[in-house]
Amino acid sequence: MTAEKQEALRVRNRRAYEQLKLEAFKILSGGNGLIQCADCGEHRIPTLQADHRNSDGKHHRESMGRGGRGAGTRTYRWIRRNPEAARELFDLRCANCHQLRTTDWHALRGSEMREDLDDYCCALPDD
């Protein structure tokens, strides 16, 4: 395969992935037209991620098959095929809030201090 064809295939695959991701985000937003972070309201699509609400992403990915490369694609396809279940299992978060929530969840696992994790996530500054 020529370098030109390889590049065209890479671009096509990337576009398909971004379209799949956008469809999944629309499902997770509940169809209300607001695709944004559940914590801070960030709305730029490249920054958003599907966050397993109960921090059980490892188990969910294992139930779908192997993890690693392609796990995001498999997750977004699962969301598209199972919209009702996905809305109960996932929240949309920006990368910052997702990382903060994940870090805090694991740091507090098994601790009596683990209360409402929403208190640990970022928020928009008051004007």
Secondary structure as UniProt FT lines:
FT   HELIX           3..28
FT   TURN            29..31
FT   TURN            38..40
FT   HELIX           45..47
FT   STRAND          48..52
FT   TURN            53..54
FT   HELIX           57..64
FT   TURN            69..70
FT   HELIX           71..81
FT   HELIX           83..89
FT   STRAND          90..94
FT   HELIX           95..108
FT   TURN            109..110
FT   TURN            112..113
FT   HELIX           117..120
//
